Amino acid sequence: MINLNRFDLVSLRLFVGVVDGGSLTAGADRFGISLAAASKRIGELEQHCGVTLLKRSQRGVTATPDGQTLHRHAIEVIARLERLAQAVDDLQFGASGHLRLWANPSAVGGFLPGVLARYAKLHPRVRIDLEDALSEDGVRAVQQGVAELAVIGDNVPCEGLETFVCNIDQLVLLVPNQHRFASMESVPVRLAVEEDMIALARSASLTRKVIAAAEAASRSVRIRVQVRSFDAMCRMVSSGLGLAVLPRAAAALYADALGLVVVRLDGMEVERRLLLAMLERSALSTAAAALVEMIESENLPTPPLS
């Protein structure tokens, strides 16, 4: 039996950083230590475990099968210790819980602020830690224990996570009020994507959905500008740099203020489903479980097609 007292939290965190970064140098830089010190700590960790944890090459390092096992468990240990530290902080500041939630731009720019406002009124002593991130990053945050919950697009791989639909919205086309599409009741997606488009990163679930719809119509998306938020998307549209596809709830926030027009899209699946993802519902903290129960109890309706 391995002596648990010989496991060093710093070395475990360093090991995770090395594997995630793909090199000893990346891990050393992340923790502000020398390359020699990082190499020594990893060597001592391998000696203690009695197995080779890293496969070294000129291109960097990768985890061996044994290293992958340790990496997975190390992430869990570190996440639990971080939650312990947060719980102690909460006690010191009089908080009764800590909600750690990551959410994609569709959620942050749409239904989520209202949900969190209602949650905060019901649970005023819970500290809310919200991270605005792409769906893929939210999935990784939950898998690694950085967050308990994540709101993600329904077209994002999320193996090993429990999910349920937490919101349904429609995708619409946002255009300047002088654009030729502004007077149209609806625009076929094949015509919309022939225009210059403003979009989130190509890896974003929303952007991938639009690209897939264009490909189904034998078209390619002409992305002129990539931005990080719906606010930036709408401002770029207002400046005449292109058009944007985004959820109706987010578009409605900016259309009147920026002189933009919301137009229905035809020729693609416009229903946009967002999922609330978690590792295991039975293992959620009281604060996270309360949000899950609140969202389920509200039973948010499907918006009518218009």
Summary of the structure (lengths in Angstrom):
residues: 306
radius of gyration: 23.0
end to end distance: 64.9
largest distance: 73.8
contacts: 994
relative contact order: 0.13
helix: 47%
strand: 24%
